[in-house]
Amino acid sequence: PPEGPKITLLEPGAVDTPLWDKVRAASAHLSNEEYPEERSPYADLIASARRRLVKTTRRGISPTKVAEIIERCANRSNPPKRRLVGRDARLAAAAEKLFGGRVLDSLLRKFRS
């Protein structure tokens, strides 16, 4: 077989980046009392999303740790084909393996609604 670049599929979970601050700011804007017409139909959905956001940001892996994992994969002579990065990524992969993709998607939709 020809020798070419060795590729690793990195599958990160939540990464602790400034993106989460922007998401928090956007959800605060939607729930602001200045905009009752935007808030009222979506209040429950926004509150649920905000709770998930808090949990997700608490579990986020640092960008430095992600960079270290990328560097280790890049420097290996025989890198793994797939690398899960972060606890939530490993949990999601285990759940998908256990339930299957379609069933897991259905369960997540029910859980989030």
C-alpha positions as CSV (number, residue, x, y, z in Angstrom):
1,P,0.0,0.0,0.0
2,P,1.2,3.5,-0.7
3,E,2.6,5.6,2.1
4,G,0.7,8.8,2.5
5,P,-0.2,11.1,5.3
6,K,-1.6,9.4,8.4
7,I,-4.9,11.0,9.4
8,T,-6.5,11.0,12.9
9,L,-10.1,11.9,13.2
10,L,-10.3,14.0,16.4
11,E,-13.7,14.1,18.0
12,P,-13.8,16.7,20.7
13,G,-16.5,17.2,23.2
14,A,-17.0,20.6,24.7
15,V,-13.9,22.8,24.5
16,D,-13.7,25.7,27.0
17,T,-13.5,28.7,24.5
18,P,-14.9,32.2,24.4
19,L,-17.7,30.8,22.2
20,W,-19.6,29.9,25.5
21,D,-19.5,33.5,26.6
22,K,-21.1,34.6,23.4
23,V,-23.8,31.9,23.8
24,R,-24.5,33.0,27.3
25,A,-24.7,36.6,26.2
26,A,-27.2,35.7,23.4
27,S,-29.4,33.7,25.8
28,A,-29.4,36.6,28.3
29,H,-30.4,38.9,25.5
30,L,-33.4,36.7,24.6
31,S,-34.5,36.4,28.2
32,N,-34.1,40.1,28.9
33,E,-37.3,41.8,30.2
34,E,-36.8,44.5,27.5
35,Y,-37.9,42.0,24.9
36,P,-41.0,40.3,26.4
37,E,-42.4,39.4,23.0
38,E,-39.2,37.4,22.3
39,R,-39.0,35.9,25.7
40,S,-42.5,34.7,26.5
41,P,-43.0,32.0,23.8
42,Y,-39.4,30.6,24.3
43,A,-38.9,31.1,28.1
44,D,-38.9,27.4,29.0
45,L,-36.7,26.5,26.0
46,I,-34.2,29.2,26.9
47,A,-34.1,28.2,30.6
48,S,-33.5,24.6,29.6
49,A,-30.7,25.5,27.2
50,R,-29.1,27.8,29.8
51,R,-29.1,24.9,32.3
52,R,-27.4,22.6,29.7
53,L,-25.0,25.4,28.9
54,V,-23.9,25.7,32.5
55,K,-23.3,21.9,32.7
56,T,-21.5,21.8,29.4
57,T,-19.1,24.7,30.2
58,R,-18.3,23.1,33.5
59,R,-17.1,20.0,31.7
60,G,-15.3,21.7,28.8
61,I,-11.7,20.6,28.2
62,S,-9.1,23.4,27.9
63,P,-7.9,24.3,24.4
64,T,-4.3,23.7,25.6
65,K,-5.2,20.1,26.5
66,V,-6.8,19.7,23.0
67,A,-3.6,21.1,21.4
68,E,-1.4,18.7,23.4
69,I,-3.5,15.7,22.2
70,I,-3.2,17.0,18.6
71,E,0.5,17.3,19.0
72,R,0.9,13.8,20.4
73,C,-1.1,12.4,17.5
74,A,0.9,14.3,15.0
75,N,4.2,13.1,16.4
76,R,3.3,9.4,16.6
77,S,4.7,7.2,13.8
78,N,1.4,5.3,13.8
79,P,-1.3,7.6,15.1
80,P,-4.8,6.3,16.0
81,K,-7.4,6.5,13.3
82,R,-9.9,8.1,15.7
83,R,-9.3,10.0,19.0
84,L,-12.1,11.0,21.3
85,V,-11.1,14.2,23.2
86,G,-12.8,14.9,26.6
87,R,-15.1,13.0,28.9
88,D,-18.3,14.0,27.2
89,A,-17.0,12.9,23.8
90,R,-16.2,9.5,25.3
91,L,-19.6,9.3,27.0
92,A,-21.4,10.2,23.7
93,A,-19.4,7.6,21.8
94,A,-20.3,4.9,24.4
95,A,-23.9,5.9,24.3
96,E,-24.0,5.7,20.5
97,K,-22.4,2.3,20.5
98,L,-24.8,1.1,23.2
99,F,-28.1,2.5,21.7
100,G,-27.2,3.1,18.0
101,G,-27.3,6.5,16.3
102,R,-31.0,6.7,15.5
103,V,-32.2,5.6,18.9
104,L,-29.7,7.9,20.7
105,D,-30.9,10.9,18.6
106,S,-34.5,10.1,19.5
107,L,-33.7,9.9,23.2
108,L,-31.7,13.1,23.1
109,R,-34.6,14.9,21.4
110,K,-37.0,13.7,24.0
111,F,-34.6,14.6,26.8
112,R,-34.1,18.1,25.5
113,S,-37.7,19.0,24.9
